[in-house]
Amino acid sequence: MRILILGGSSEATLLAKALAPRADLNAILSLAGRTKNPAPMPLPTRIGGFGGVEGLRSYLRDARINAVIDATHPFAAQMKRNAAQACGATNTPLCAFTRAPWVAGEGDDWIEVDTAAEAAVALGETPKRVFLAIGRQQAGAFAGQNHHFVLRAIDAPDAGALPASLDLVLARGPFTVEDEIALMREKRIDIVVSKNAGGEATRAKIDGARAEKLQVVMIRRPKTPERPVFENIEDALAWIEAHRPAS
């Protein structure tokens, strides 16, 4: 059985580790290539885009893929749409393996918005020290503001529109709650901007903000195409078994 995993998340890594020892499965992991030095994976890995829906359709046919698992980041909206269209056109079974979104609890103070542009507006006019915990790709949405930003990313952002007042922290997680509190105190953070990535791997910043009684501007997940969605690996593995091609 030939399986394509669309990666870019901790779920993709978990799935790759589960499938790598399986002699009855031939799985390949695809990464978009946005991180310059991705962590090593236990499966054969292709890096780079497919060339849109048409390119992915061709790949599925040429590589004789029997099933696709979308384990991209919850905010990889374009890839999710492309996968749904390409799999529909080729009649290739598709499911998603992801993590549940975070939900505000007691002690959380969230402003929920739909986009990075709305998050920039939600910061208001009064100058603040902002922990921009959304990665480097959407930092440009905060350019032209009078706030001071602390941007944490794995790789440095490309030259272009960035906030004028910016501290860049290059680091690869995971981070503990103690790590996040220390950063917030060192940088004298007033407010946190985060995407609702969900899961445990990156939630320490949310717990740290709660502990420090900081407001969080939370960007909601984009809408995704209709397909089976699993939040634990046992269900994803069972879906694979149910979609084995006939001998």
Rosetta silent file (secondary structure, phi, psi, omega in degrees, C-alpha in Angstrom):
SEQUENCE: MRILILGGSSEATLLAKALAPRADLNAILSLAGRTKNPAPMPLPTRIGGFGGVEGLRSYLRDARINAVIDATHPFAAQMKRNAAQACGATNTPLCAFTRAPWVAGEGDDWIEVDTAAEAAVALGETPKRVFLAIGRQQAGAFAGQNHHFVLRAIDAPDAGALPASLDLVLARGPFTVEDEIALMREKRIDIVVSKNAGGEATRAKIDGARAEKLQVVMIRRPKTPERPVFENIEDALAWIEAHRPAS
SCORE:     score description
SCORE:     0.000 S_00000001
   1 L     0.000  126.440 -177.748    0.000    0.000    0.000 S_00000001
   2 E  -100.384  119.282 -174.008    1.479    3.332   -1.093 S_00000001
   3 E  -120.013  134.362  173.149    0.703    6.181    1.280 S_00000001
   4 E  -106.886  121.536  175.053    1.504    9.881    0.931 S_00000001
   5 E  -102.002  119.226  173.355    1.771   11.818    4.190 S_00000001
   6 E   -85.962  109.889 -168.575    1.504   15.579    3.767 S_00000001
   7 L  -101.115 -165.776 -177.836    3.670   16.697    6.661 S_00000001
   8 L   118.734   16.380 -178.620    4.743   19.774    8.563 S_00000001
   9 L  -145.030  167.004  175.989    3.394   18.979   12.027 S_00000001
  10 H   -66.174  -27.501  176.833    4.223   16.893   15.081 S_00000001
  11 H   -65.392  -38.895  177.840    1.383   14.575   14.022 S_00000001
  12 H   -62.651  -40.982  178.239    3.191   13.880   10.743 S_00000001
  13 H   -63.864  -44.277  178.387    6.332   12.974   12.678 S_00000001
  14 H   -60.438  -43.192 -179.770    4.365   10.668   14.983 S_00000001
  15 H   -67.447  -41.031  179.100    2.734    8.973   12.016 S_00000001
  16 H   -60.215  -41.485  179.487    6.050    8.618   10.176 S_00000001
  17 H   -66.082  -33.875 -179.826    7.575    6.879   13.192 S_00000001
  18 H   -73.729  -33.296 -175.164    4.611    4.511   13.398 S_00000001
  19 H   -90.173  -22.939 -174.768    4.699    3.589    9.698 S_00000001
  20 L   -55.315  -41.297 -178.291    8.471    3.385    9.152 S_00000001
  21 L   -78.217   -4.810 -172.056    8.884   -0.176   10.547 S_00000001
  22 L   -82.614  111.251  179.116    5.904   -1.517    8.558 S_00000001
  23 L   -73.031  -17.721 -178.133    7.067   -3.757    5.694 S_00000001
  24 L   -87.037   -2.332 -178.691    3.486   -3.981    4.422 S_00000001
  25 L  -125.440  142.993  176.199    3.288   -0.215    3.796 S_00000001
  26 E  -118.721   94.804 -174.556    5.252    2.011    1.442 S_00000001
  27 E  -108.504  144.793  175.164    4.914    5.518    2.880 S_00000001
  28 E  -129.925  140.886 -178.624    6.525    8.756    1.780 S_00000001
  29 E  -104.742  131.794  178.870    6.520   12.026    3.694 S_00000001
  30 E  -112.354  128.757  177.188    6.156   15.322    1.859 S_00000001
  31 E  -118.487  144.152 -176.744    7.369   18.613    3.385 S_00000001
  32 L   -69.382  -25.574  179.364    6.751   22.053    1.920 S_00000001
  33 L    90.317   16.133 -178.608   10.360   23.103    2.487 S_00000001
  34 L   -78.413  -24.137  174.002    9.626   26.280    4.430 S_00000001
  35 L   -93.098  127.947 -172.218   11.961   25.268    7.258 S_00000001
  36 L   -66.890  -37.078 -178.577   15.574   25.397    6.060 S_00000001
  37 L  -128.050   76.317 -178.724   16.840   22.513    8.205 S_00000001
  38 L   -64.777  152.108  177.737   13.943   20.174    9.008 S_00000001
  39 L   -63.707  145.575  179.314   14.461   17.502   11.624 S_00000001
  40 L   -60.525  144.112 -178.699   15.458   14.088   10.179 S_00000001
  41 L  -118.696  152.249 -177.511   12.529   11.769    9.471 S_00000001
  42 L   -83.969    1.657  179.599   12.383    7.947    9.498 S_00000001
  43 L  -116.312  157.692  169.305   10.594    7.791    6.122 S_00000001
  44 L   -53.939  134.879 -171.647   11.671    8.702    2.582 S_00000001
  45 E  -128.209  130.156  171.081   11.032   12.437    2.363 S_00000001
  46 E  -105.391  141.957 -177.330   10.323   14.746   -0.569 S_00000001
  47 E  -123.509  129.968  179.365   10.767   18.471   -0.035 S_00000001
  48 L   121.606  162.100 -178.799    9.026   21.195   -2.013 S_00000001
  49 L   -72.636  172.063 -179.976    5.609   21.952   -3.429 S_00000001
  50 L   -98.219  -12.945 -174.470    3.742   19.901   -6.023 S_00000001
  51 L    90.872   41.373  177.329    2.807   22.777   -8.326 S_00000001
  52 H    77.811 -167.907 -176.074   -0.784   23.290   -7.227 S_00000001
  53 H   -62.373  -44.479 -177.475   -3.735   20.967   -7.680 S_00000001
  54 H   -63.109  -41.045  178.833   -2.679   19.785  -11.144 S_00000001
  55 H   -64.497  -39.860  178.895    0.825   18.950   -9.959 S_00000001
  56 H   -68.883  -39.008  176.171   -0.486   16.970   -7.013 S_00000001
  57 H   -57.753  -45.127 -179.631   -2.959   15.119   -9.245 S_00000001
  58 H   -64.012  -40.484 -179.847   -0.093   14.092  -11.509 S_00000001
  59 H   -63.690  -45.259 -178.784    2.027   13.000   -8.569 S_00000001
  60 H   -58.814  -39.391 -179.712   -0.746   10.830   -7.116 S_00000001
  61 H   -74.151  -47.521 -176.044   -1.180    9.076  -10.460 S_00000001
  62 H   -65.384  -37.172 -178.675    2.497    8.753  -11.360 S_00000001
  63 L   -88.497    0.213  178.819    3.484    7.475   -7.897 S_00000001
  64 L    53.217   49.387 -179.707    0.433    5.173   -7.748 S_00000001
  65 L   -73.964  131.714 -179.885   -0.591    6.523   -4.346 S_00000001
  66 L   -92.535  -24.037 -178.771   -3.361    4.511   -2.700 S_00000001
  67 E  -160.649  149.953  179.898   -4.192    6.919    0.132 S_00000001
  68 E  -123.678  133.472  174.357   -3.262   10.395    1.372 S_00000001
  69 E  -115.354  117.520  178.861   -3.060   11.546    4.982 S_00000001
  70 E   -84.730  101.496  175.650   -3.123   15.299    5.484 S_00000001
  71 L  -117.312   35.736  176.168   -0.932   15.888    8.537 S_00000001
  72 L   -73.077  168.895  176.554   -0.024   19.452    7.579 S_00000001
  73 L   -59.752  145.755 -179.534   -0.018   22.276   10.107 S_00000001
  74 L   -55.133  -20.358 -178.725   -3.567   23.345   11.051 S_00000001
  75 L  -101.099    8.848  176.984   -2.940   26.675    9.281 S_00000001
  76 L   -83.280   66.327 -170.434   -1.710   25.196    5.965 S_00000001
  77 H   -65.016  -41.898 -176.782   -5.045   26.082    4.385 S_00000001
  78 H   -65.288  -42.341  179.234   -3.963   26.144    0.735 S_00000001
  79 H   -63.337  -38.003  179.410   -2.333   22.723    0.907 S_00000001
  80 H   -63.929  -42.078  178.137   -5.448   21.295    2.534 S_00000001
  81 H   -65.848  -43.033  178.960   -7.623   22.654   -0.273 S_00000001
  82 H   -60.682  -42.392 -179.392   -5.234   21.372   -2.929 S_00000001
  83 H   -63.104  -43.320 -179.391   -5.180   17.913   -1.361 S_00000001
  84 H   -62.614  -42.514 -178.995   -8.973   17.708   -1.231 S_00000001
  85 H   -69.365  -44.363 -178.176   -9.316   18.735   -4.881 S_00000001
  86 H   -66.373  -41.827  179.531   -6.519   16.489   -6.161 S_00000001
  87 H   -67.987  -36.548  176.804   -7.730   13.460   -4.200 S_00000001
  88 H   -64.064  -40.429 -178.019  -11.288   14.064   -5.368 S_00000001
  89 H   -69.925  -29.111 -177.730  -10.162   14.251   -8.985 S_00000001
  90 H  -103.681    2.950 -178.621   -8.154   11.040   -8.751 S_00000001
  91 L    57.430   40.081  179.170  -10.570    9.183   -6.455 S_00000001
  92 L   -97.385  125.483  178.508   -7.779    8.802   -3.879 S_00000001
  93 L   -57.341  138.151 -177.630   -8.917    8.271   -0.266 S_00000001
  94 E  -135.694  135.107  169.749   -8.011   11.257    1.952 S_00000001
  95 E  -137.962  169.942  176.842   -8.130   11.828    5.691 S_00000001
  96 E  -119.822  139.147  174.489   -6.640   14.363    8.088 S_00000001
  97 E  -120.460  112.757 -173.397   -4.602   13.621   11.197 S_00000001
  98 L  -144.123 -177.413  177.571   -4.402   16.682   13.421 S_00000001
  99 L  -111.435  152.857  179.917   -4.601   17.912   16.987 S_00000001
 100 L   -65.417  144.867  177.370   -7.610   19.412   18.748 S_00000001
 101 L   -70.027  159.038  174.368   -7.639   23.218   18.947 S_00000001
 102 L   -73.020  150.140  176.897   -7.085   24.995   22.244 S_00000001
 103 L  -126.299  132.260 -179.483  -10.120   26.204   24.142 S_00000001
 104 L   -61.201  135.600  179.157   -9.999   29.158   26.516 S_00000001
 105 L  -123.470 -169.683 -178.804  -10.315   28.102   30.137 S_00000001
 106 L   -60.789  129.814  179.983  -10.422   29.673   33.557 S_00000001
 107 L    93.759  -11.985  177.536   -7.823   32.409   33.840 S_00000001
 108 L   -83.449  143.254  176.501   -7.408   32.866   30.073 S_00000001
 109 L  -128.228   93.794 -173.825   -8.026   36.300   28.552 S_00000001
 110 E  -110.374  144.186  162.978   -8.372   35.850   24.789 S_00000001
 111 E  -112.142  114.170 -176.943   -9.366   38.080   21.898 S_00000001
 112 E   -95.668  131.625 -179.179  -10.253   35.673   19.069 S_00000001
 113 E  -134.000  171.250 -176.209   -9.811   36.800   15.453 S_00000001
 114 L   -99.755  -22.924 -174.997   -9.772   35.128   12.041 S_00000001
 115 L  -140.940  166.085  175.701   -6.597   36.492   10.426 S_00000001
 116 H   -63.955  -36.254  178.379   -3.201   37.998   11.200 S_00000001
 117 H   -62.119  -40.604  177.353   -4.471   41.318    9.818 S_00000001
 118 H   -68.138  -34.374  177.250   -7.338   41.257   12.334 S_00000001
 119 H   -63.330  -39.477  178.552   -4.854   40.375   15.086 S_00000001
 120 H   -61.833  -41.577  178.619   -2.832   43.483   14.200 S_00000001
 121 H   -65.981  -38.830 -177.073   -5.946   45.629   14.546 S_00000001
 122 H   -64.729  -19.397  178.516   -6.848   43.951   17.851 S_00000001
 123 L   -68.476  -20.483  177.323   -3.571   45.165   19.396 S_00000001
 124 L    80.880 -175.540 -175.382   -4.998   48.688   19.447 S_00000001
 125 L   -93.629  -29.269 -178.041   -3.223   52.034   19.165 S_00000001
 126 L   -65.822  126.994 -177.723   -1.536   52.246   22.567 S_00000001
 127 L   -57.349  133.752 -179.245    2.106   51.088   22.213 S_00000001
 128 L  -134.651  162.947  171.036    2.653   47.609   23.652 S_00000001
 129 E  -101.116  115.159 -166.508    5.412   45.035   23.856 S_00000001
 130 E  -113.601  125.861  170.958    4.067   42.116   21.828 S_00000001
 131 E   -86.066  107.329 -177.028    5.223   38.484   21.812 S_00000001
 132 E   -93.206   89.230 -173.679    4.546   37.524   18.200 S_00000001
 133 E   -99.977   54.324 -176.987    4.368   33.738   18.515 S_00000001
 134 L  -124.176    9.310 -175.647    3.067   33.014   15.006 S_00000001
 135 L    82.005 -179.844 -170.708    6.257   32.167   13.106 S_00000001
 136 L   -89.806  -18.183 -167.685    7.947   34.295   10.485 S_00000001
 137 L   -72.860  -26.405 -177.608    5.620   33.987    7.499 S_00000001
 138 L  -112.744   15.993 -179.556    2.906   36.399    8.620 S_00000001
 139 H   -62.922  -27.376 -179.564    5.042   38.896   10.507 S_00000001
 140 H   -62.417  -21.306  178.899    4.515   41.394    7.699 S_00000001
 141 H   -64.872  -15.696 -176.690    0.888   41.810    8.749 S_00000001
 142 H  -105.682    7.618  177.742    2.169   43.790   11.755 S_00000001
 143 L   -66.815  149.716  176.992    4.386   46.201    9.795 S_00000001
 144 L    83.642    2.999  179.556    3.697   49.896   10.213 S_00000001
 145 L   -95.205  160.978 -177.561    2.494   49.614   13.798 S_00000001
 146 L   -97.137   20.108  176.538    3.888   51.532   16.764 S_00000001
 147 L   -91.645  162.310  171.085    4.271   48.456   18.975 S_00000001
 148 E  -101.926  128.197 -173.771    7.514   46.698   19.840 S_00000001
 149 E  -111.453  141.639  169.119    7.478   43.075   18.687 S_00000001
 150 E  -112.961  109.072 -176.904    9.368   40.022   19.857 S_00000001
 151 E  -104.386  122.549  175.986    9.241   37.503   17.014 S_00000001
 152 E  -106.825  131.568 -178.508   10.331   33.923   17.663 S_00000001
 153 E  -151.672  159.738  175.593   11.034   31.697   14.678 S_00000001
 154 L   -73.056  -44.188  179.334   13.133   28.697   13.649 S_00000001
 155 L  -118.013  152.938  177.850   14.557   30.583   10.646 S_00000001
 156 L   -65.542  142.755  178.088   15.059   34.306   10.131 S_00000001
 157 L   -67.825  154.365  176.014   12.290   35.976    8.115 S_00000001
 158 L   -67.801  153.039  176.388   12.990   37.014    4.547 S_00000001
 159 L   -61.025  140.787 -178.296   13.827   40.640    3.926 S_00000001
 160 L   156.311 -155.931 -177.375   10.676   42.634    3.322 S_00000001
 161 L   -71.645  111.941  176.471    7.886   44.273    5.233 S_00000001
 162 L  -134.329  158.361  174.603    8.498   43.675    8.930 S_00000001
 163 L   -55.398  140.361 -177.084    7.642   45.675   12.034 S_00000001
 164 L   -66.140  -37.648 -179.093   10.119   48.536   12.457 S_00000001
 165 L  -104.365  102.538 -169.423   10.653   47.782   16.151 S_00000001
 166 E  -145.551  129.885  166.243   11.492   44.098   16.320 S_00000001
 167 E  -102.998  128.396  178.843   13.541   41.677   18.432 S_00000001
 168 E  -104.213  124.359  177.919   14.168   38.399   16.604 S_00000001
 169 E  -113.809  110.755  178.497   14.568   35.256   18.710 S_00000001
 170 E   -92.886  115.965 -176.946   15.772   32.259   16.688 S_00000001
 171 L  -160.134  149.832  176.448   14.930   29.052   18.534 S_00000001
 172 L  -114.460  127.757  179.755   13.438   25.622   17.923 S_00000001
 173 L   -72.531 -171.865    7.700   11.006   24.207   20.467 S_00000001
 174 L   -77.821  156.196  178.367    9.612   22.514   22.341 S_00000001
 175 L  -115.631  145.016  176.235    9.577   25.103   25.119 S_00000001
 176 L   -86.134  166.111  175.375    8.467   24.591   28.708 S_00000001
 177 H   -59.494  -38.110  179.049    6.093   26.894   30.550 S_00000001
 178 H   -64.115  -38.148  175.897    9.102   28.056   32.576 S_00000001
 179 H   -60.258  -45.552 -175.855   10.930   28.886   29.330 S_00000001
 180 H   -68.525  -41.099  178.314    8.003   30.947   28.106 S_00000001
 181 H   -63.234  -41.070  179.563    7.527   32.808   31.381 S_00000001
 182 H   -62.334  -41.862  178.353   11.239   33.639   31.456 S_00000001
 183 H   -65.103  -43.837 -179.437   11.067   35.032   27.911 S_00000001
 184 H   -61.827  -39.056  179.582    7.935   37.047   28.676 S_00000001
 185 H   -73.095  -42.895 -179.596    9.538   38.565   31.751 S_00000001
 186 H   -60.910  -41.150 -177.399   12.901   39.225   30.078 S_00000001
 187 L   -91.097    0.862  178.021   11.230   40.984   27.126 S_00000001
 188 L    54.669   51.831 -175.726    8.628   42.695   29.352 S_00000001
 189 L   -71.334  137.990  175.982    5.772   41.384   27.239 S_00000001
 190 L  -100.980  -29.808 -173.621    2.349   43.051   27.537 S_00000001
 191 E  -155.780  150.296 -177.482    0.356   40.858   25.142 S_00000001
 192 E  -115.865  137.629  171.711    0.789   37.631   23.149 S_00000001
 193 E  -112.661  125.757 -176.047   -0.299   36.934   19.553 S_00000001
 194 E  -140.207  150.943  166.710   -0.720   33.236   18.754 S_00000001
 195 E   -87.325  147.577  178.477   -2.287   30.947   16.187 S_00000001
 196 L   -81.548   72.432 -179.148   -4.624   28.319   17.590 S_00000001
 197 L   -69.862  -30.787 -178.977   -2.314   25.466   16.619 S_00000001
 198 L    76.977  178.370  178.446   -3.687   23.210   19.354 S_00000001
 199 L    77.832 -176.497 -175.958   -2.025   20.187   20.898 S_00000001
 200 L   -98.638  -23.043 -170.648    0.567   20.008   23.641 S_00000001
 201 L   -61.945  -33.839 -175.412    3.807   20.704   21.758 S_00000001
 202 L  -123.486   14.698 -176.001    3.388   24.490   21.619 S_00000001
 203 L   -82.385   -4.990 -177.762    0.799   25.295   24.260 S_00000001
 204 H   -58.540  -34.612  179.402    3.375   26.326   26.866 S_00000001
 205 H   -65.343  -31.949  178.551    3.169   29.938   25.671 S_00000001
 206 H   -71.832  -42.213  176.959   -0.586   29.907   26.331 S_00000001
 207 H   -66.092  -37.348  177.480   -0.086   28.500   29.818 S_00000001
 208 H   -64.348  -41.492  178.108    2.699   31.024   30.393 S_00000001
 209 H   -62.996  -40.045  177.680    0.450   33.910   29.347 S_00000001
 210 H   -62.890  -44.379 -178.824   -2.228   32.700   31.762 S_00000001
 211 H   -62.945  -35.082 -179.159    0.307   32.456   34.595 S_00000001
 212 L   -89.926    2.670  179.828    1.538   35.993   33.848 S_00000001
 213 L    57.714   44.322  178.814   -2.054   37.290   33.463 S_00000001
 214 L  -102.358  143.838  175.462   -1.358   38.443   29.901 S_00000001
 215 E   -74.648  147.304  178.985   -3.991   38.896   27.226 S_00000001
 216 E  -122.503  127.156  168.690   -3.715   36.671   24.141 S_00000001
 217 E   -90.829  111.171 -172.586   -4.850   37.593   20.643 S_00000001
 218 E  -105.224  120.467  178.589   -5.751   34.153   19.303 S_00000001
 219 E   -86.974  120.586 -179.399   -6.025   33.575   15.558 S_00000001
 220 L   -66.937  157.930  175.906   -8.675   30.968   14.799 S_00000001
 221 L   -69.458  147.151  174.797   -7.950   28.094   12.450 S_00000001
 222 L   -71.245  157.168  176.428   -8.982   28.518    8.814 S_00000001
 223 L   -67.673  146.266 -176.862  -11.901   26.510    7.512 S_00000001
 224 L  -123.558  158.538  179.128  -10.923   23.193    5.954 S_00000001
 225 L   -64.433  160.681  178.090  -12.481   20.915    3.302 S_00000001
 226 L   -73.672  123.255  173.469  -14.822   18.131    4.296 S_00000001
 227 L  -168.425  162.669  177.802  -12.941   14.874    4.944 S_00000001
 228 L   -61.046  135.753 -179.056  -12.499   12.382    7.807 S_00000001
 229 E  -124.601  128.478 -179.594  -10.508   14.001   10.614 S_00000001
 230 E  -120.237  143.025 -178.620   -8.707   12.036   13.331 S_00000001
 231 L  -116.020    5.199  171.265   -7.113   13.379   16.491 S_00000001
 232 L  -139.160  151.393 -170.527   -5.372   10.225   17.706 S_00000001
 233 H   -69.564  -28.260  179.237   -3.000    7.936   15.872 S_00000001
 234 H   -61.134  -42.023  179.243   -4.953    4.751   16.554 S_00000001
 235 H   -67.933  -37.504  178.107   -7.876    6.073   14.506 S_00000001
 236 H   -64.739  -41.016  178.451   -5.551    7.197   11.705 S_00000001
 237 H   -67.072  -37.166  177.983   -3.934    3.736   11.573 S_00000001
 238 H   -65.473  -36.957  177.509   -7.351    2.072   11.548 S_00000001
 239 H   -62.777  -40.432  177.363   -8.360    4.299    8.597 S_00000001
 240 H   -59.229  -47.927 -179.857   -5.281    3.102    6.712 S_00000001
 241 H   -60.278  -36.908 -178.167   -6.250   -0.530    7.288 S_00000001
 242 H   -72.983  -14.650 -176.836   -9.791    0.163    6.098 S_00000001
 243 L  -115.175   23.526  172.892   -8.502    1.659    2.837 S_00000001
 244 L   -63.155  136.900  176.669   -6.094   -1.043    1.742 S_00000001
 245 L   -70.679  153.593  177.895   -6.470   -1.695   -1.988 S_00000001
 246 L   -63.691  145.432 -179.777   -7.761   -5.084   -3.050 S_00000001
 247 L   -64.694    0.000    0.000   -5.040   -7.651   -3.757 S_00000001
